[in-house]
């Protein structure tokens, strides 16, 4: 597997970094404090082509490869985890439509998602349902004309307060289904959620759908495919984005710590001359490199269409989110009391990192998935070993 970036990927990485440093980093703390990302920022990301980067060029998108997309997520994770979540949830909607939508749905929605005319969000989590997604209480009843009467309440929806196209998972006759719900449909309402630990500028909202009539053409895939096909596609994309974003977030913590430790003096010398500080910095360097390699591996598998991608993405997200929490914790420790102040961004990094361990499948869910896969691989290896020992005829 070749880990080297192509010339185009290196150029894209530099362009992403410059855009984030120019447009995102200077206002990230301000948006965090205001607990809001303004529409102007969403529009700017759309104008730059970031919202449509993954969409095929025939629908007005950028046809971006998996590695380049990962690099984009890394840079946004470095600049603002809240804006990373926009790339994540918007991408979850467009990827689901691209894979499972009808030709009419693709022709209608993908150009709008590419241009930013439509902003996507993913509605799975509910007040009483988090990781146990199969127990959702949202219900849609099919009507005589083929439409669906939807009643649902979704909570903690990133950019739910900005999106105008939300992918809602609900049950039809106790079978999971996915619906493309527009925010202007009668009976749809939303309420912003503030006071969050992290992702404060992610325009998080509670969404309520009361007797919303969803046209038949807004059903994505078939009834019964809501989890196994649609939601899994969305969540796999979400984990991929979060894994890369965690690398960026951890890198931001390391960069801030390196700068601070080189300038701050205690006991007559710079902090970076003290061995315990060096230990923290060294662990951050090694952990971040390892997390980045796991994400590169997932990107490689994604580009070649390897079936084991889902498991590798889970491992990358799980490990990278743990690295982000550890790195940001170390960053606050290195900064001391300054690290607990809004004068320094490491306190935002620390708060955002914890959210990474929860979204798009908590780390405990990832551990269950990874352990089961590991055991299956163990059994396969044992069977192969037994066959190898059998005498050849």
N, C-alpha and C positions, 0 to 999 in steps of 0.2 A: 504494500500500500504506500503510495507516494504522498507524503505530508506537505510537500513543497507547494506553495501558492503559485499560480500562473501569473504572468505579468499583468493580465487584466484584473485578476483578483487582488493583487497587491495595489494596483491603481485604485480599485474600488474601495479597498480598505482605507487607503489614505483619504479618499474623498469623503467617506463616511465619517472618519475621525474629525476631519476639518469641519464638516457641517455640524456635528454634535458639539464640538468645542466652540463654534461660533454662535449657534442658535439655541442650544439646549443648556449647556453647563452654566452660562451666565444667569439663567432664569430658573434653574431647577429648584433652588432653595426658596425662591419667591413663590413659585407655584405650590411647593410643598406646604409653605406657611399659609397660603390662601386656600389650600385644599381644593384646588381647581386647576385643570389645564384649559386655557382659553381656546375658543374655536379657531382663533388665528393660528395657533400652533398646529392644530390638526390640519388646517388648510395648507400650511407651509409644508408639512410632511407629505401631503397628497401632491402638491405642486412639484415637489422634488422627485416624485415617482416612487416613494417608499411604500405607500399603501398598496400599490399595484405591482410591486416588484416581482411577486411570484406568479402573477397571472400571465398566461400565454399572450404573446404579442398580437395574435389574431383578435384578442378581446381588448387590446389597448394596454396590456401590461408589459412588464420588463423581461419576462422569461428568465428570471435570475436563477442561477444554479444554487444548490444546497449550501455549498461552502460559502459563497458570497453572502447568502442570506444569513448564515450563521455569523459571519463577520459583522454584518449590519446590526444584528441583535446584540452582539458583544459590545459594539460601540454605544448603542442606546442604553444597554445595561450599565455601562460606565458613566453615562451622562445623566440618565434619569430612569429609574426602574418603573416609574409611573408611565412614561412614554413607551418603554419596552412593552408594557401590558397592552397598549393600543396596537402595536404591531402584532402581538400575540393573538388577541381575541379577534381582531379584524381578519387576520390570516386564518383563524380557525373556521370562520364563516366561509371565506372564499375557497379554501381548500376543500371543504365539505361539498360546496356547490360544484367545484371543478371535477371532483371525483364521482359524486353520486347524483348530480343534477341532470335533468333532461336537457336536450339541446335548447329548448325554449328558455329554460331557467338560466342556462349559461349565457345565452345571447342577451337576456334581459338584465341579469344582475352583475355579471363579471365586468363589463365595461364601466358600470356605475361604481363598483367597488374599486376598480383600478383608478378611476379619476378622483375618487373621494366624494362623489355625489351621494354615494351610499357609504355609511360608516357602520361596520359590523360589530356585534357583540354576541357572546355565547351564554345562553340561559339554561343552566343545568341545576345549580345549587338552589336549595329552598330553605325556608326557615327551620324545617324539621329534618332536612336531608342534606348531608354533606358528602362524605366518602361513600355512603351506601346509596349510590345513585339509582339502583334498581328499585328503590322504595319511594321514588318521587310520587307526590300527591297530585301533581298537575294532570288535568283530564281534558280530553277533547272528544266530543261526540259527533260522529258523522251524521250529516243531515241528508234529507231526501235528494237534494240537488248536488250532492257530492262534496259540499263545503263542510267545515268542521266548526263546532261551537266550542271555543277554548276557554277554560277557566284555570288560571294558574297564578302562582305567586313565586317569584324568584328573588333571591337575595344575594348580596355581595357581588353584583355583576359589574365587572370592570368596564368602564366607558358605557355603562348602561344609561347614564344620564346624557350621553351625547349621541349614541347610536340611533340610526333610523331603520336598521334592518337587524333583527335579533333572531338568532337560531335558537328556538325554544324546543326543549325535549319534554314531551308529555305522553300520557298513556291513552290509547284508543282501545276500548274493550280489553283493558289490562295488558295491552301490547305496546311497547315503546315506539314512539314515532317522533319525527323531527319536522318542525314547521318553520317557515320563513315568515316571521311576524314583523309587520311594518308599524313604526311608532305612531303613525297617523290613523291607524285603524280604530274605529269606535270601540270604546271599552278598555282601551290601553291607557295606563297611567304609570307614572314613575315618581320616585321620591329619592333625592340625593342622600347618601349616607356619609356622614363626616365623623371625625373623632377617631379615625383608624390609627393603629400603631404605625403602619407603613403604607406605601402606595397611596399616600394622601392626595396626590394630584391625579389619580386614576379615574376620576369622575364616577366613582362607584355608586350604584343605585339599587333600590328595591324596585322591582317591576311587578305590576299587577295587571292581569288580563281578566276582565269580567265579562263573560258572554261575548267574547270577541269572535266575529265571524271570519274564519280563515278560508279563503278560496281553495278549491281542490288543487289548483296549479301551484299553491304555496306549500304543499306537502313535499318534503325532500326525501327521495327514496320511497320505500314502501312502508306501510304500517308493519311493525315488528322488527324493522331494521334500525330503530332509533338509537339503540346502544351499540349493538354488535358492529354496525357499519358506520353510521353517521357520527355518533359521539366519540367512538374510538379513533376515527380519522381526525376529528377536531382535537381530541386530547393528545394524540401522538404529536401533532403539530405544536400544540401548546407546550408540551414537555421539551420539544426540540428548541423552541424559542427561549424558554426559561433556562434551560441548561447553558446555552450560550450567553444569555443575559447575566447569569450568575458569575460567569468568568469575567465579564466586563465589570460587574459590581465589585468583585474581589480585587480586580486589577486597580480600580479606582481607589480602593482602600489601601492597597500597597503603594500606589503612587503618592497618595497623600502622606502615608507614614514615612516613606523614604525622604520626602521633602522636609517634613517636620523634624524627623530624627537627625537630619543633617544640619538644621538651623538651630534647633532648641539646645541649650546648654544647661547641664546640671552637674554639680560637683566639679566644675572647672573644665568640662569638656563636652563635646557634642553627644547627644543621646546615642547616636549610632556607634560610639566607641565603647558603650557598655555591653557586656556580653549577653546579658539577659534580653536586652533590646535586639541584639543581633540574632538571638535564638528565635524571637517572634518574627523578625523579618525573613529569616531563612526558611522557616516553616511556611510562611506566606508564599514565598517565591516557588518553592517546590510544589506545594499543594495546587497553586494556580496553574503551573505548567502541566501537572497531571490532569487536572480538570479540563484544560484546553485540549489535551491530546484525546481524551475520551470523546469530547465533542467533535473533534476533527474526524475521529473514527466513525462516529454516527453520521457525519456529513458525507463521508466517503461511501458508506453503505446506502445512504439515501440517494446519492447520485447514480449508483449502479443498480438500484432497485433490489437490494438484498432483502429477502424475507425476514431475516433476524433483526431488522432495523428497529422494530418496536422495543425489543428487549434492550438493545444497545442504547436507545434514546432514554429509556427508563434509568439505566445505570448512569448515564451521563448527567441527567437531571438530578438524580439522587446524590451523587458524589459532589457535583458542582454546587448544589445548594448548601450542602454541609460545609464545603470550603468557603462559600460566601459568608456564612454565619461565623465561622472561626476567624476568617480574615478581618471581617469588620469588627468583631469583638477585640481582636488584637490591635486594630487601628485605634479604637477608642482608648484602650489601655495605654498605648504609646503616647497618645495625646493628653492623657490624664484628665484633669478637670476641664481643660479646653475642649476635649473630645465630647464632653457632655453639653457643650454650649452650641447654640445655633450659629455662632460665629464661624464654626468649622463644619464642613459637610459630612464628616465621618459619623456624626450622630444620625444623620439621615440614612447613610449607608447601612448602619447597624439596624435601624428600624425596618428598612426595606428588605434586608437579608432574611429576616425571620419569616416574612411573608412568602419568600421563595420556597421555604420548606413545606408550605401548605397548599399553594395553588397548583392547579393542573394535576392533581393527585398528590396527596400528602406523602411525606417520606415514608410513613408507615405502610401506606398502600404500595409504594415502590418496593419496599423491602419484601412484602408478601409476593409480589410479582416476580422479583429477582430470585428469591429463594425457591419458588416453585419451578422456575425455569432452570435454575442450577441443578435441582434434583432430577428433573427430566433429562438434562444433559448427562448427569451421572449414570442414570439407568441405561441410556443409549450407549454410553461408553462401555458399561459392563457387558451389555449384550454383544457388542462388537468384539470385545476381548474374548468372550466365550466362543464366539464363532471362529475367531482366529486360532483358538487352541484345538478345535475339532480337527480330526485327521482328514486330510484331503483324499477324496476317492479317485 
